[in-house]
Amino acid sequence: MGDLITSPVNGVLSFVPKFEYDRVRKLELDESTRVSLLATLSRINALYMISKAGSGHIGSSFSCLEVATWLKVAEMGSDDIFFSSKGHDAPGHYALLSGLGELDFPLIHTLRRYKGLPGHPDVSIPVCPTNTGSLGMGISKAKGMLFGKKQLGKDGRVFVMTGDGELQEGQIWESLVSAANHKLDNLYVVVDHNKLQSDAFVSKTSDLGDLDAKFASFGWAVARCDGNNPAAIAAAFSELKAVSGKPKILIADTVKGCGVSFMEHTSMDSDVEMYTFHSGAPQLEVYLKGLQELLATANALLTGAGAPVLTLETSETNEAKPAPATPPQKLVEAYSKALIECAEQKPELVALDADLVLDTGLIPFREKFPERFLECGIAEMDMVSQAGGMALQGLLPVVHSFACFLSTRPNEQIYNNATEHTRIIYAGSLAGILPGGPGHSHQAVRDIASLSGIPGLELIQPCCNEEVAQTVKYAVNDAEKSTYIRLASLPSEIPWTLPADYKLVKGQGTVLREGTDVVIFAYGPVLLAQAWEAADLLAAEGVQAKIINLPWLNQVDAAWLVDQVHGFETVVFIDDHYRQGGQGEFMMSQLQQAGHVQATMLHLAVDGVPVCGTHEQVLNAHGLSAEKILQSIKETLKK
């Protein structure tokens, strides 16, 4: 791609080329040194991949690379399977496997890009035996793989990597029992015990206690070691292999961000609230500083073996986009402010979080009302049922997580709460198809369908900061039953302005743009913005589109709806969600029930598994970009 260099260059990203991995594998080295060297090379490439992609998880990728490298280079046979259940370490595994020749090497330049490497493991990539999803599934998946191997007469072991924060999920502990009962001694679980989860230290979030004793009490063979020391890893696996009749767990004590001194969690103050390098891409100067350290480590190992220093290859950085003329609105921040304002008036309001306090905007609430905040850790079902108990005692719980997790894993618990006729507010952020970089496990495009059938639960998605504030106030002060607030997390450019006298009215929306030829219904900032741009393009061709923001996702005032579509021959519904069970499907059924069937109806929505990629790539792939909306409307108008 670029020049070959031996030292970092300012303003340039660099990676370890494939021939350097090949050289290291051929050197006369003891196995521990070789593993340390290959892990360091993979850290350099994982750092490059995350920096080029603009997002990813450095800390989790770095912490487990010695274990992953040992497994692939020194432990596993051709019949063995290895995968990660925690998922955030995907860049590290991609870097390693591409270097070892198991993954097409040029793919390292495509992390979080369309038809490239997804942000979390996915079976579309040949080296990924299974997808990750909501945490806690890995051990169960591994047991299923072993059952399948046995049924088909196949040999081999299964190795699964979990995170220590992941151990808070109840499915982990469910999965341990039958593995011991069935004496699955070809099942190996590695706990990447790096002591931190998304928000803070595991010990501060939901302390795991004596892990060795807990696992042993479930009938598992347990070993523990320094998970960043290849010799210690080798000894631990030797110890576990000597045990028969029991499934095996290696608790690997690792350092999050291992390999770069200022990225390591052990370099931080023990009272730090947030680990800086959990997610996101570093600034270029931070990238170069980290690369310098990793390169020094690799060169020390090479020169110690009498080998030449490492050669890197350069790559262009991604072009920075110009700043928008108007600062984007941040709906999660607006939500945070509105929640605090309501809490000041409602002493019974309490907030619950599932290890996403930063992403859900709860830090200001926690600081102002520490006695009214409860951190539940990565345990969504437990969190929602706790909220149910609180509501039965007269509190008003507000429950927070990403929409993809909050609407699915505790769905039965949300239904149970609804049957008790209490009032609870559920706030699901990171809603919709964007961002697409993390992949489909984090793209919440089925939450409307999964929650709409819950009795009395009102689903609302605000389109801008002002509507966020009104939505929160409605949910807290006016809603008779429970509410689900669907929040887009991306900073959003808002080309419209709500009317000065705008008031959120149940079941009704508001006209953002007048038009005479076609009427478009949408919600939320992402697809309303695309609809607005499409309307501009239509206007240039003489077609005037009326745009209506309808924040109510599972209910509508039928009389208002019929009035809004009266006189239009073409009605368009745009869903930031799957076609099945989305707002558009619901709205079309309402129009049909009202006898309004003379109009041509166009429903644009997500079909198939959401793709991974940049915002533009994802919207285009699913026909939801302004250009694709324009094309669909023009084709419909021609008919």
For each residue, the residues with C-beta under 8 A, 3 or more apart:
1: 109 313 314 315 316
2: 12 313 314 315 316
3: 313 314
4: 17 311 312 313 314
5: 8 9 14 311 312 313 314
6: 309 310 311 312
7: 295
8: 5 12 14 288 291 292 295 312
9: 5 12 14 314
10: 288
11: 284 317
12: 2 8 9 314 315 316 317
13: 48 51 52 287 314 315 316 317
14: 5 8 9 44 48 291 312 313 314 315
15: 44 45 48 49 108 312 313 315
16: 20 21 41 44 45 99 310 312 313
17: 4 20 311 312 313
18: 21 22 98 99 101 105
19: 22 23
20: 16 17 23 24 41 310 311
21: 16 18 24 25 38 41 99 100 101
22: 18 19 25 26
23: 19 20 26 27 307
24: 20 21 27 29 34 37 38 41 302
25: 21 22 34 38 100
26: 22 23
27: 23 24 34 305 307
28: 305
29: 24 33 34 37 305
30: 33 34
31: 34 35 73 74 230 234
32: 35 36 229 230 231 234
33: 29 30 36 37 230 301 304 305
34: 24 25 27 29 30 31 37 38 73
35: 31 32 38 39 66 69 70 73 74 230 233
36: 32 33 39 40 66 230 301
37: 24 29 33 34 40 41 298 301 302
38: 21 24 25 34 35 41 42 69 73 96 99 100
39: 35 36 42 43 65 66 68 69 96 230 259
40: 36 37 43 44 259 294 297 298 301
41: 16 20 21 24 37 38 44 45 95 99 298 310
42: 38 39 45 46 65 69 92 95 96 99
43: 39 40 46 47 61 62 65 92 95 259 260 294
44: 14 15 16 40 41 47 48 95 291 294 295 298 312
45: 15 16 41 42 48 49 95 98 99 108
46: 42 43 49 50 56 58 61 62 65 91 92 94 95
47: 43 44 50 51 58 260 282 287 290 291 294
48: 13 14 15 44 45 51 52 108 291 315
49: 15 45 46 52 53 56 91 94 95 108 109 111 117
50: 46 47 53 55 56 57 58 61 91 111 281 282
51: 13 47 48 54 281 282 284 287 317
52: 13 48 49 109 111 315 317 318
53: 49 50 56 111 112 113 119 281 437
54: 51 112 281 318 437
55: 50 112 119 279 280 281 435 437 438
56: 46 49 50 53 61 90 91 111 112 119 279 280 281
57: 50 60 61 88 89 90 91 278 279
58: 46 47 50 61 62 91 257 263 277 278 282
59: 62 63 194 196 256 257 263 265 275 277 278
60: 57 63 64 86 88 89 92 163 192 194 256 278
61: 43 46 50 56 57 58 64 65 88 89 90 91 92 93 95
62: 43 46 58 59 65 92 255 256 257 258 259 260 263
63: 59 60 89 192 194 227 228 254 255 256 257 258
64: 60 61 67 68 84 89 92 161 190 192 194 227 252 254
65: 39 42 43 46 61 62 68 69 92 96 258 259
66: 35 36 39 69 70 227 228 229 230 233 254 258
67: 64 70 71 161 190 192 227 233 250 252 254
68: 39 64 65 71 72 82 89 92 93 96 161
69: 35 38 39 42 65 66 72 73 96 230
70: 35 66 67 73 74 75 230 233 234 237
71: 67 68 74 75 76 82 159
72: 68 69 75 76 82 96 97 100 102
73: 31 34 35 38 69 70 100
74: 31 35 70 71 234
75: 70 71 72 80 159 237
76: 71 72 80 82 157 159
77: 80 156 157
78:
79: 154 155 156 157
80: 75 76 77 156 157 158 159
81: 129 142 145 156 157 158 159
82: 68 71 72 76 129 158 159 160 161
83: 121 128 129 130 138 141 142 159 160 161
84: 64 87 89 90 93 121 132 138 160 161
85: 132 135 136 137 138 139 141 160 161 162 163 166
86: 60 89 132 135 138 161 162 163 166 192
87: 84 90 120 121 132 135 441
88: 57 60 61 120 163 279
89: 57 60 61 63 64 68 84 86 92 93 161 192
90: 56 57 61 84 87 93 94 117 118 119 120 121
91: 46 49 50 56 57 58 61 94 95 111
92: 42 43 46 60 61 62 64 65 68 89 95 96
93: 61 68 84 89 90 96 97 121 127
94: 46 49 90 91 97 98 103 107 108 111 117 125 127
95: 41 42 43 44 45 46 49 61 91 92 98 99 108
96: 38 39 42 65 68 69 72 92 93 99 100
97: 72 93 94 100 102 103 127
98: 18 45 94 95 101 102 103 104 105 107 108
99: 16 18 21 38 41 42 45 95 96 105
100: 21 25 38 72 73 96 97
101: 18 21 98 105
102: 72 97 98 126 127
103: 94 97 98 107 125 126 127
104: 98 107
105: 18 98 99 101 108
106: 109 110
107: 94 98 103 104 110 116 117
108: 15 45 48 49 94 95 98 105 111 117
109: 1 49 52 106 116 315
110: 106 107 113 115 116 117
111: 49 50 52 53 56 91 94 108 116 117 119
112: 53 54 55 56 116 117 118 119 436 437 438 439 612 613 614
113: 53 110 116 117 612 613 614 617
114: 611 612 613 614 617 618 621
115: 110 611 613
116: 107 109 110 111 112 113 612 613
117: 49 90 94 107 108 110 111 112 113 125
118: 90 112 121 122 124 125 439 440 612
119: 53 55 56 90 111 112 437 438 439 442 612
120: 87 88 90 131 132 438 439 441 442
121: 83 84 87 90 93 118 125 128 130 131 132
122: 118 125 128 131 439 440 612
123: 128 129 130 131
124: 118 128
125: 94 103 117 118 121 122 128
126: 102 103
127: 93 94 97 102 103
128: 83 121 122 123 124 125 131
129: 81 82 83 123 145
130: 83 121 123 138 141 145
131: 120 121 122 123 128 440 441
132: 84 85 86 87 120 121 135 137 138 441
133: 137 441
134: 137 169 380 404 405 408 409 441
135: 85 86 87 132 163 165 166 169 378
136: 85 166 169 170 171 172 175 378
137: 85 132 133 134 140 141 171
138: 83 84 85 86 130 132 141 142 160 161 162 166 189
139: 85 142 143 160 162 171 172 175 176 179 187 189
140: 137 143 144 171 174 175
141: 83 85 130 137 138 144 145 160
142: 81 83 138 139 145 146 158 160 187 189
143: 139 140 146 147 175 178 179 182 184 187
144: 140 141 147 148
145: 81 129 130 141 142 148 149 158
146: 142 143 149 150 158 184 186 187
147: 143 144 150 151
148: 144 145 151 152 154
149: 145 146 152 154 155 156
150: 146 147 153 154
151: 147 148
152: 148 149
153: 150
154: 79 148 149 150
155: 79 149
156: 77 79 80 81 149 186
157: 76 77 79 80 81 186 187 188
158: 80 81 82 142 145 146 186 187 188
159: 71 75 76 80 81 82 83 188 189 190
160: 82 83 84 85 138 139 141 142 187 188 189 190
161: 64 67 68 82 83 84 85 86 89 138 190 192
162: 85 86 138 139 166 167 172 189 190 191 192
163: 60 85 86 88 135 166 167 191 192 194 197
164: 167 191 192 193 194 195 197 202 208 211
165: 135 168 196 197 198 202 205 355 377 378
166: 85 86 135 136 138 162 163 169 172 378
167: 162 163 164 172 191 208 211
168: 165 172 197 205 206 208 355 377 378 379
169: 134 135 136 166 172 378 379
170: 136 173 174 379 381 382
171: 136 137 139 140 174 175
172: 136 139 162 166 167 168 169 175 176
173: 170 176 177 218
174: 140 170 171 177
175: 136 139 140 143 171 172 178 179
176: 139 172 173 179 180 215 218 219 220 247
177: 173 174 180 181 218 219
178: 143 175 181 182
179: 139 143 175 176 182 184 187 220 247
180: 176 177 183 184 218 219 220 246 247
181: 177 178 219
182: 143 178 179
183: 180 245 246 247
184: 143 146 179 180 187 247
185: 221 243 244 245 246 247 248
186: 146 156 157 158
187: 139 142 143 146 157 158 160 179 184 247 248
188: 157 158 159 160 237 240 247 248 249 250
189: 138 139 142 159 160 162 220 247 248 249 250
190: 64 67 159 160 161 162 227 249 250 252
191: 162 163 164 167 211 249 250 251 252
192: 60 63 64 67 86 89 161 162 163 164 227 252 254
193: 164 211 227 251 252 253 254
194: 59 60 63 64 163 164 254 255 256 258 265
195: 164 201 202 203 256 265
196: 59 165 200 201 202 256 265 275 278
197: 163 164 165 168 200 201 202 205 355 377 378
198: 165 278 279 355 356 358 359 378
199: 205 274 355 356 357 358 375
200: 196 197 204 205 272 273 274 275
201: 195 196 197 204 205
202: 164 165 195 196 197 205 206 207 208
203: 195 207 208
204: 200 201 207
205: 165 168 197 199 200 201 202 355 375 377
206: 168 202 375 376 377 378 379
207: 202 203 204
208: 164 167 168 202 203 211 214
209: 213 214
210: 213 214
211: 164 167 191 193 208 214 215 251
212: 215 216 222 224 251
213: 209 210 216 217
214: 208 209 210 211 217 218
215: 176 211 212 218 220 222 249 251
216: 212 213 219 220 222
217: 213 214
218: 173 176 177 180 214 215
219: 176 177 180 181 216 246 247
220: 176 179 180 189 215 216 246 247 248 249
221: 185 240 243 246 247 248 249
222: 212 215 216 248 249 251
223: 236 237 239 240 248 249 250 251
224: 212 236 250 251 252 253
225: 229 232 233 235 236 250 251 252 253
226: 229 232 233 252 253
227: 63 64 66 67 190 192 193 232 233 252 253 254
228: 63 66 254 255 258
229: 32 66 225 226 232 233
230: 31 32 33 35 36 39 66 69 70 233 234
231: 32 234 235
232: 225 226 227 229 235 236
233: 35 66 67 70 225 226 227 229 230 236 237 250 252
234: 31 32 70 74 230 231 237 238
235: 225 231 232 238 239
236: 223 224 225 232 233 239 240 250 252
237: 70 75 188 223 233 234 240 241 250
238: 234 235 241 242
239: 223 235 236 242 243
240: 188 221 223 236 237 243 248 250
241: 237 238
242: 238 239
243: 185 221 239 240 246 248
244: 185
245: 183 185
246: 180 183 185 219 220 221 243
247: 176 179 180 183 184 185 187 188 189 219 220 221
248: 185 187 188 189 220 221 222 223 240 243
249: 188 189 190 191 215 220 221 222 223
250: 67 188 189 190 191 223 224 225 233 236 237 240
251: 191 193 211 212 215 222 223 224 225
252: 64 67 190 191 192 193 224 225 226 227 233 236
253: 193 224 225 226 227
254: 63 64 66 67 192 193 194 227 228 258
255: 62 63 194 228 258 264 265 266
256: 59 60 62 63 194 195 196 264 265 275 277 278
257: 58 59 62 63 260 263 264 265 275 277
258: 62 63 65 66 194 228 254 255 264
259: 39 40 43 62 65 263 264 293 294 297
260: 43 47 62 257 263 264 290 293 294
261: 264 267 293
262: 267 289 290
263: 58 59 62 257 259 260 267 276 277 290
264: 255 256 257 258 259 260 261 267 268
265: 59 194 195 196 255 256 257 268 275
266: 255
267: 261 262 263 264
268: 264 265 272 275
269: 272
270:
271:
272: 200 268 269 275
273: 200 363
274: 199 200 278 358
275: 59 196 200 256 257 265 268 272 278
276: 263
277: 58 59 256 257 263 280 282
278: 57 58 59 60 196 198 256 274 275
279: 55 56 57 88 198
280: 55 56 277
281: 50 51 53 54 55 56 287
282: 47 50 51 58 277 286 287 290
283: 286 287
284: 11 51 287 288 317
285: 288 289
286: 282 283 289 290
287: 13 47 51 281 282 283 284 290 291
288: 8 10 284 285 291 292
289: 262 285 286 292 293
290: 47 260 262 263 282 286 287 293 294
291: 8 14 44 47 48 287 288 294 295
292: 8 288 289 295 296
293: 259 260 261 289 290 296 297
294: 40 43 44 47 259 260 290 291 297 298
295: 7 8 44 291 292 298 299 310 312
296: 292 293 299 300
297: 40 259 293 294 300 301
298: 37 40 41 44 294 295 301 302 310
299: 295 296 302 303 309 310
300: 296 297 303 304
301: 33 36 37 40 297 298 304 305
302: 24 37 298 299 305 307 308 309 310
303: 299 300 306 307 309
304: 33 300 301
305: 27 28 29 33 301 302
306: 303
307: 23 27 302 303
308: 302
309: 6 299 302 303
310: 6 16 20 41 295 298 299 302
311: 4 5 6 17 20
312: 4 5 6 8 14 15 16 17 44 295
313: 1 2 3 4 5 14 15 16 17
314: 1 2 3 4 5 9 12 13 14
315: 1 2 12 13 14 15 48 52 109
316: 1 2 12 13
317: 11 12 13 51 52 284
318: 52 54
319:
320:
321:
322:
323:
324: 327 328 493
325:
326: 493 494
327: 324
328: 324 491 492 493 494
329: 334 464 465 491 492 493 494 525
330: 333 334 465 491 492
331: 334 335 462 464 465 468 487 488 489 492 525
332: 335 336 359 360 361 429 487 489
333: 330 336 337 361 465
334: 329 330 331 337 338 465 468 469
335: 331 332 338 339 361 427 429 468 472 485 487
336: 332 333 339 340 361 362 363 364 365
337: 333 334 340 341 364 469
338: 334 335 341 342 468 469 471 472 473
339: 335 336 342 343 349 351 361 365 398 472
340: 336 337 343 344 364 365 368 369
341: 337 338 344 345 469
342: 338 339 345 346 349 472 473 476 477
343: 339 340 346 349 351 365 368 369 372
344: 340 341
345: 341 342
346: 342 343 349 396 476 477
347:
348: 394 395 396
349: 339 342 343 346 372 395 396 398 476
350: 372 373 374 390 395 396 397 398
351: 339 343 362 365 366 369 372 373 374 397 398 400
352: 373 374 376 383 386 387 397 398 399 400
353: 356 357 360 362 373 374 375 376 383 400 401
354: 376 377 378 379 380 383 400 401 405 406
355: 165 168 197 198 199 205 375 376 377 378
356: 198 199 353 359 360 400 401 402 429
357: 199 353 360 362 363 366 375
358: 198 199 274 362 363
359: 198 332 356 402 429 430 489
360: 332 353 356 357 400 401 402 427 429
361: 332 333 335 336 339 364 365 429
362: 336 351 353 357 358 365 366 373 400
363: 273 336 357 358 366 367
364: 336 337 340 361 367 368
365: 336 339 340 343 351 361 362 368 369 372 373
366: 351 357 362 363 369 370 373
367: 363 364 370
368: 340 343 364 365
369: 340 343 351 365 366 372 373
370: 366 367 373
371:
372: 343 349 350 351 365 369
373: 350 351 352 353 362 365 366 369 370
374: 350 351 352 353 386
375: 199 205 206 353 355 357
376: 206 352 353 354 355 379 380 382 383 386
377: 165 168 197 205 206 354 355
378: 135 136 165 166 168 169 197 198 206 354 355
379: 168 169 170 206 354 376 382 383
380: 134 354 376 383 384 401 405 406 409 410
381: 170 384 385 409 410 412 413
382: 170 376 379 385 386
383: 352 353 354 376 379 380 386 387 399 401 410
384: 380 381 387 388 399 406 410 413 414 417 426
385: 381 382 388 389 410 413 416 417
386: 352 374 376 382 383 389 390 397
387: 352 383 384 390 391 397 399 417 424
388: 384 385 391 392 413 416 417 420 422 424
389: 385 386 392 393
390: 350 386 387 393 395 397
391: 387 388 394 395 396 397 417 420 422 423 424
392: 388 389 420 422
393: 389 390
394: 348 391
395: 348 349 350 390 391
396: 346 348 349 350 391 423 424 425 476
397: 350 351 352 386 387 390 391 424 425
398: 339 349 350 351 352 424 425 426 427
399: 352 383 384 387 406 424 425 426 427
400: 351 352 353 354 356 360 362 406 427 429
401: 353 354 356 360 380 383 405 406 428 429
402: 356 359 360 405 406 428 429 430 442 444
403: 406 407 428 429 430 431 432 444 447 486 487
404: 134 407 408 428 430 441 442 443 444 447
405: 134 354 380 401 402 408 409
406: 354 380 384 399 400 401 402 403 409 410 426 427 428 447
407: 403 404 411 414 428 444 446 447 450 451 484
408: 134 404 405 411 446 447 450
409: 134 380 381 405 406
410: 380 381 383 384 385 406 413 414
411: 407 408 414 415 450 451
412: 381 415 416
413: 381 384 385 388 410 416 417
414: 384 407 410 411 417 418 426 451 454 457
415: 411 412 418 419 454
416: 385 388 412 413 419 420
417: 384 385 387 388 391 413 414 420 422 424 482
418: 414 415 421 454 455 456 457 481 482
419: 415 416 455
420: 388 391 392 416 417
421: 418 456 481
422: 388 391 392 417 482
423: 391 396 479 480 481 482
424: 387 388 391 396 397 398 399 417 482
425: 396 397 398 399 475 476 479 482 483 484 485
426: 384 398 399 406 414 451 457 482 483 484 485
427: 335 360 398 399 400 406 484 485 487
428: 401 402 403 404 406 407 431 444 447 484 485 486 487
429: 332 335 356 359 360 361 400 401 402 403 487 488 489
430: 359 402 403 404 435 442 444 487 488 489
431: 403 428 444 447 461 486 487 488 489 524 576
432: 403 443 444 445 486 488 524 526 527 576 577
433: 436 443 445 526 576 606 610 618 619 622 624
434: 443 488 490 526 615 618 619
435: 55 430 438 442 489 490 615
436: 112 433 439 443 610 611 612 613 614 615 617 618
437: 53 54 55 112 119 612 613 614
438: 55 112 119 120 435 441 442 443 612
439: 112 118 119 120 122 436 442 443 610 612
440: 118 122 131 443 609 610 611 612
441: 87 120 131 132 133 134 404 438
442: 119 120 402 404 430 435 438 439
443: 404 432 433 434 436 438 439 440 610
444: 402 403 404 407 428 430 431 432 447 486
445: 432 433 576 577 578 606 610
446: 407 408 449 450 577 578 581
447: 403 404 406 407 408 428 431 444 450 451 484 486 577
448: 451 452 459 486 553 554 575 577 581 582 583
449: 446 452 577 578 580 581 582
450: 407 408 411 446 447 453 581
451: 407 411 414 426 447 448 454 457 459 484 554
452: 448 449 457 459 553 554 581 586
453: 450
454: 414 415 418 451 457 482
455: 418 419
456: 418 421 480 481 482
457: 414 418 426 451 452 454 481 482 483 484 554
458: 479 481 482 483 484 506 552 554 555
459: 448 451 452 483 484 486 552 553 554 555
460: 471 474 475 483 484 485 486 551 552 553
461: 431 485 486 487 488 523 524 551 553 576
462: 331 467 468 470 471 485 487 524 551
463: 467 494 496 523 524 525 528 549 551
464: 329 331 467 468 492 494 496 498 525
465: 329 330 331 333 334 468 469
466: 469 470 498 502
467: 462 463 464 470 471 498 502 504 549 551
468: 331 334 335 338 462 464 465 471 472 487
469: 334 337 338 341 465 466 472 473
470: 462 466 467 473 474 502 503 504
471: 338 460 462 467 468 474 475 485 504 551
472: 335 338 339 342 468 469 475 476 485
473: 338 342 469 470 476 477 478
474: 460 470 471 477 478 479 483 504
475: 425 460 471 472 478 479 483 485
476: 342 346 349 396 425 472 473 479
477: 342 346 473 474
478: 473 474 475
479: 423 425 458 474 475 476 482 483
480: 423 456
481: 418 421 423 456 457 458
482: 417 418 422 423 424 425 426 454 456 457 458 479
483: 425 426 457 458 459 460 474 475 479
484: 407 425 426 427 428 447 451 457 458 459 460
485: 335 425 426 427 428 460 461 462 471 472 475
486: 403 428 431 432 444 447 448 459 460 461 524 553
487: 331 332 335 403 427 428 429 430 431 461 462 468
488: 331 429 430 431 432 434 461 492 524 525 526 576
489: 331 332 359 429 430 431 435
490: 434 435 525 526 615
491: 328 329 330
492: 328 329 330 331 464 488 525 526 529
493: 324 326 328 329 529
494: 326 328 329 463 464 497 525 529
495: 529 532 533
496: 463 464 512 513 528 532 547 549
497: 494
498: 464 466 467 502 510 512
499: 502 510
500:
501:
502: 466 467 470 498 499 510
503: 470
504: 467 470 471 474 551
505: 508 557
506: 458 552 555 557
507: 552 555 556 557 560
508: 505 550 552 556 557 560
509: 521 523 548 549 550 551 552 560 564
510: 498 499 502 548 549
511: 514 546 547 548 564
512: 496 498 528 532 547 548 549
513: 496 532 535 545 546 547
514: 511 544 546
515: 518 519 535 544 545 546 547
516: 544 546
517: 538 543 544 545 568 570 637
518: 515 538 543 544 545 546 568 570 571 572 633 637
519: 515 545 546 547 548 564 565 568 570 571 572
520: 531 534 535 545 546 547 548 572 573 574 633
521: 509 548 550 571 572 573 574 583 584 587
522: 527 528 531 547 548 549 550 573 574 576
523: 461 463 509 527 528 549 550 551 553 576 583
524: 431 432 461 462 463 486 488 527 528 576
525: 329 331 463 464 488 490 492 494 528 529
526: 432 433 434 488 490 492 529 530 576
527: 432 522 523 524 530 531 574 575 576 624
528: 463 496 512 522 523 524 525 531 532 547 549
529: 492 493 494 495 525 526 532 533
530: 526 527 533 534 574 619 624 625 626 629
531: 520 522 527 528 534 535 545 547 574 626 629
532: 495 496 512 513 528 529 535 536 547 626
533: 495 529 530 536 537 626
534: 520 530 531 537 538 545 626 627 629 630 633
535: 513 515 520 531 532 538 539 545 547
536: 532 533 539 540
537: 533 534 540 541 626 627 630
538: 517 518 534 535 541 543 544 545 630 633 634
539: 535 536 542 543 544 545
540: 536 537
541: 537 538 634
542: 539
543: 517 518 538 539 633 634 637
544: 514 515 516 517 518 538 539
545: 513 515 517 518 519 520 531 534 535 538 539 633
546: 511 513 514 515 516 518 519 520 568
547: 496 511 512 513 515 519 520 522 528 531 532 535
548: 509 510 511 512 519 520 521 522 564
549: 463 467 496 509 510 512 522 523 528
550: 508 509 521 522 523 556 583 587
551: 460 461 462 463 467 471 504 509 523
552: 458 459 460 506 507 508 509 555 556
553: 448 452 459 460 461 486 523 583 586
554: 448 451 452 457 458 459 583 586
555: 458 459 506 507 552
556: 507 508 550 552 560 561 586 587 590
557: 505 506 507 508 560 561
558: 561 562 590 593 594
559: 562 563
560: 507 508 509 556 557 563 564
561: 556 557 558 564 565 587 590 591 594
562: 558 559 565 566 591 594 596
563: 559 560 566
564: 509 511 519 548 560 561
565: 519 561 562 568 571 591 596 599
566: 562 563
567:
568: 517 518 519 546 565 571 599
569: 598 599 600
570: 517 518 519 599 600 602 633 636 637
571: 518 519 521 565 568 591 599 600 601 602
572: 518 519 520 521 601 602 603 604 629 633 636
573: 520 521 522 583 584 587 588 601 602 603 604 605
574: 520 521 522 527 530 531 584 604 605 624 629
575: 448 527 578 579 582 583 584 585 603 604 605 606
576: 431 432 433 445 461 488 522 523 524 526 527 606 624
577: 432 445 446 447 448 449 581 582 583 605 606
578: 445 446 449 575 581 582 605 606 607
579: 575 582 584 585 603 605 606 607
580: 449 585
581: 446 448 449 450 452 577 578 585 586
582: 448 449 575 577 578 579 585 586 605
583: 448 521 523 550 553 554 573 575 577 586 587
584: 521 573 574 575 579 587 588 603 604 605
585: 575 579 580 581 582 588 589 603
586: 452 553 554 556 581 582 583 589 590
587: 521 550 556 561 573 583 584 590 591
588: 573 584 585 591 592 601 603
589: 585 586 592 593
590: 556 558 561 586 587 593 594
591: 561 562 565 571 587 588 594 596 597 599 601
592: 588 589 595 596 597
593: 558 589 590
594: 558 561 562 590 591
595: 592
596: 562 565 591 592 599
597: 591 592
598: 569
599: 565 568 569 570 571 591 596
600: 569 570 571 636 639
601: 571 572 573 588 591
602: 570 571 572 573 632 633 636
603: 572 573 575 579 584 585 588
604: 572 573 574 575 584 623 624 628 629 632
605: 573 574 575 577 578 579 582 584 624
606: 433 445 575 576 577 578 579 610 622 624
607: 578 579 622
608:
609: 440
610: 433 436 439 440 443 445 606 618 622
611: 114 115 436 440 617 618 621 622
612: 112 113 114 116 118 119 122 436 437 438 439 440 618
613: 112 113 114 115 116 436 437 616 617 618 621
614: 112 113 114 436 437 617 618
615: 434 435 436 490 618 619
616: 613 619 620 625
617: 113 114 436 611 613 614 620 621
618: 114 433 434 436 610 611 612 613 614 615 621 622
619: 433 434 530 615 616 622 624 625 628
620: 616 617 623 624 625 627 628
621: 114 611 613 617 618
622: 433 606 607 610 611 618 619
623: 604 620 628 629 632
624: 433 527 530 574 576 604 605 606 619 620 628 629
625: 530 616 619 620 628 629
626: 530 531 532 533 534 537 629 630
627: 534 537 620 630 631
628: 604 619 620 623 624 625 631 632
629: 530 531 534 572 574 604 623 624 625 626 632 633
630: 534 537 538 626 627 633 634
631: 627 628 634 635
632: 602 604 623 628 629 635 636
633: 518 520 534 538 543 545 570 572 602 629 630 636 637
634: 538 541 543 630 631 637 638
635: 631 632 638 639
636: 570 572 600 602 632 633 639
637: 517 518 543 570 633 634
638: 634 635
639: 600 635 636
